[in-house]
Amino acid sequence: NEYKSYLSCRMLLEVCVDSLEGCITAEQGGADRIELCSALELGGLTPSVGLLIAARRAVKIPIFCMLRPRSGDFAYGDSEIRTILEDVTVLRDHGADGFVFGALTSRAHHVDVEACRKIREATLPLPLTFHRAFDYIAGGCTLENLTVVKNLGFERILTSGTEEDVGKGFKTLCELNKAANGEIVILPGGGVTSANIAMFKEENFAEVHSSCSLVEERKYGWYGDSFNCLPPPGSMKTVSLSKVISLSNLK
């Protein structure tokens, strides 16, 4: 149809958010999909069911939920995998359109095939993204690791090309995208901005991922006097409407 044809000539923009306000802002700005998390300051953890329910009522674009029960590494024990499986059931029942997950072995830092297979089976038939744990795999973003993830049934890989941002990892990202040959989506993420999004479009990437974040300082003049026994609240990241609009206009 006309809408699919329209999307085929534009990149899809995914925005990661950890609040209801962020979801609404992302959709208003022209995002095509939301990656829903909690605690983005920790790299993104599993969102609460309450947040998903509120977000599902507020926005119409697809919502992919992060599956990450804690901060730290991506090596999960049996009890953590059981927790993630419970999260899949509850989040799917409350409107998740897809999921985001990644797991590595604790010693060799290879893809944890057993854990990934369990989560893939539990999330079917919904789409599943392998998140930036891919950037921490021993040996880097190799074609062999891409094949492992693809064969496990993931639909896309979120990666910066093993670098701190997509600008530095651009060459590797292009190599992965070419090797993927449309069989799995390579989703550049980590520093995608209006200043560099054009180069991903020129290289025929289908999707990009961005936080479109703005650091907001929150100051409470009364805090130190009334609650001097507690640590002061710090800055927080919010989704910038202008940044989402800028990326959406260029995708």
Buried (B, 14 or more C-beta within 10 A) or exposed (E): EEEEEEEEEEBBBBBBBBBBEBBBBBBBBBBBBBBBBBBBEEBBBBBEBEBBBBBBEEBEBBBBBBBBBEEEEBBBEEEBBEBBBEBBEEBBEBBBBBBBBBBBBEEEBEBBBEBBEBBBEBBEEBBBBBBBBBBEBEEBBBEEBBBBBBEBBBBBBBBBBBBEBBBBBBEBBBBBBEBBEEEBBBBBBBBBBBEBBEBBBEEEBBBBBBBBBEEEEEEEEEBEEEEEEEEEEEEBBBBBBEBBBBBBEBB
